[in-house]
C-alpha cells in the first residue's frame, strides 16, 4: 500500500489571533437598573375556584378544574 504522510507544513494549522474584548467592554454604557430586573417575578394571579360539575350529555358530568384543585386530584 502507498501511505503518504502529510508534510509538517501542511499539517500545521494557522490560527488567527482574536482581537481583545477589553476594547469592546471599555465603552459600555452604565445601566440605570440591573440587567436581571426584567426577570423579577410578577404578582401571582388571583386563583378562581373550580366550577361545580355540570351535565353536558346525559350521564356525562364534567367540569374545568383549576389550581390548587388539580394538584389535590393527582397528588392528594
N, C-alpha and C positions, 0 to 999 in steps of 0.2 A: 504494500500500500504506500501511497505517496502522501505523507503528512507534512504540511508546510506550517512552520511556526511563524507567526507574525513577527515582524521586526520590532525592536524595542521602541522605535519612534512611532510606529503605527499603533502599538498597544497603549501608548501613553495618552491620557485624556487631558485636554487643555481645559482648565477651569477658569471661568471668568470671575474676577473679583467683584463682589457685590458692593454697591455703594453703601456708605454708612447711613444708618437710620437716624443717627443723632442729629444731623442737619434737618431732617424732616420733623423731628419731635420738638426741636427748639422753637419753632414758630407757631406752636399750638395756641389757640385762644383759651382763656380760662372759662369754665362753665359757671353759670350762676347757681346751679344746683348739681348734686352728684348725678352721674350717669344712670345710676340704678333707680332713681326716683320714679321713672316710668313703670317700673315693675313692682311698686308698692301695692300690696293687696287692697282691693276696693272693699267697700262696705258689703256685708252679706245681704243677700236678697231676703225679702220677707217670705217666710215659709207659709204656704197656704195649706190648710188641711186637705186630706184626700176626700173626694166626693163619696157619698154613700153609693151602694150598689143600685143599679137600675137595670130593668129587664129590657134588653134590646130586641131579642127574639123570644118567643115563648119557650121557657125552660133554660134560657141562657142569661145569666146575670153577670154583669161586668162593671168595672169602674176603672178610672185612671188613678193610679197610686203614686203619690209624691213622697219626697223626703219628709220626715225620717221613717215613715211607714214602710217604704220599700226595704230599708235596712232591717227592720223588725221581721218582715216576711222571710227574707233569705237567711238572716243570721240570728234571729231572736229565739 
